Amino acid sequence: MSGLVLKLAPRERVLINGAVIENGERRSKITIVNQHAKILRLKDAIHPSDVNTPVKQACYLAQLLLSGEVDSPAVTSRLREQINVLRRVFERTSYVQAVDKAGSSIDDGNIYLGLKALRGLLAIERSLLKQA
């Protein structure tokens, strides 16, 4: 059986297709078989007041789509625009591969994988902003 495997810490919460699920007392694993399920680890959620960089903006838009509480076509369009901005920012670096993976995942309707690729850029962005 294949699919997304979530390894949850005790009491960790995850949003799956609009339902908040909380793990029990022990670590556990859940396999999500459906490819296009909307999944968001609540510990990874970005608060709207923390959206102050281009990568965080893209992550937040993907997060909105995963929560299922927004107009998907409009937010998806904004997310694609933000990914294009990130392509220009990272175009001559090896990090553009992560941006391209995020873009292709979003285009395929797999928002979770797109968000995962974008989250990998958060530390890089933080480091670049410290240097500036």
Secondary structure, DSSP 8 states (H G I E B T S, - for coil): --SEEEEE-TT-EEEETTEEEE--SS-EEEEE--TT--EEEGGG---GGG--SHHHHHHHHHHHHHHT-S-HHHHHHHHHHHHHHHHHHTTTSTTHHHHHHHHHHHHTT-HHHHHHHHHTTHHHHHHHHHH-
